[in-house]
Amino acid sequence: MSRKELPRAGLVKAALSGRITNRQGATALHLTIRQFQRLKRRFESGGAPALRHRSRGQPSPRRLPPKLHAQIGA
């Protein structure tokens, strides 16, 4: 997990257990309350790995076509 994603699990766990409110968790992560609620649902269904960015491991949509890439020799 990245530095940005690391504190998410702890804050979401605290919110689920009732130690902090949704507003406090959202403020700490610089999110809206609605976005924080979505994180809580994803955490409940998939645990901490579900909080990672979903496009991780996917190829960039801005990559060069393979033919052009080979032509350049990069």
Secondary structure, DSSP 8 states (H G I E B T S, - for coil): --TTTHHHHHHHHHHHHTSS-HHHHHHHHT--HHHHHHHHHHHHHH-GGGGS-TTTTS--TT---HHHHHHHT-
